[in-house]
């Protein structure tokens, strides 16, 4: 993976003359963030209003079994696991861009399509977020929206569903300029103490703090040294975990995790899936973000600096 992704951000945010830097920060890094527009998450009402737009391609992220039984009218099936590959060294790596383009052509995506993703059930929310990452990597960031709540919210609101398969032609999507949003372990290790960078661990609090050892069992887990915790489990509501929290609540979670729209957030999890949800929300809220694909599994394998298990802090103390 080329190192230009993070370094390009940091060159602009760190090495510009002071006067230019101030002007640059006031424009919120607009040149880099032109594809980072707030509003990636859309409501069921929005989708209902735009369901018949000629350029909308609605993608049902799930399984053939459920899709063949029930889906939003006009939706086309994608299998989210096909948007990652396993290598000899890591799980859930980014596929070659040609493979992603071919998957999208098969479901009728054209160069000017407005792509709307939705997950068929809560267990596929993270995987669907990973599809978003793959499409953003492909350079389609301005053309992707995600239905907040997925099929569950659509059903809850009483909108129409069908078992009729969508009728469409093969798409004419052509490869775009790739967006270098995936970073390497070396790059993260070099930059994690940079004051213009925030490292976020998207795993659960139990994984972040690790499991303390006993006489019978050794300790396990921990986190990348210097990382803050923002669990993917906190991104969605407690009452309806298929729905995202409000933008106000999400921004407060980001603030509590030391995230800042003027800094670059580096996100990781175990193998790049859970962290994709945090990446999606960062993009929705216009926070510059990159994803460490290898994540903690690779970090441990490389024996890079980690904070080993400690007791989970008691928030009531």
ABEGO torsion letter per residue (X at the ends): XBAAAAAAAAAAAAABBAAAAAAAAAAGGAAAAAABBBGABBBAAAAAAAAABAABBBBBBEBAAAAAABBBBGBBBBBAAAABBBBAABBGBBBBAAAAAAAAAAAGBBAABBBBBBBABAAAAAAAAAAAAAAAAAGAAAABBBBBGEAAAAAAAGBBBBABBBBBBBBABBBBBBBBABBBAAAAAAAAABAABBBBBABBAAAAAEBBBBAABBBBEEBBBGBBBBBAAAABBAABAABBBBAAAAAAAAAAAGBBAABBBBBBBAAGAAAAAAAAAAAAAGBBBBBBAAEAAAAAAAGBBBBBBBBBBBAAX
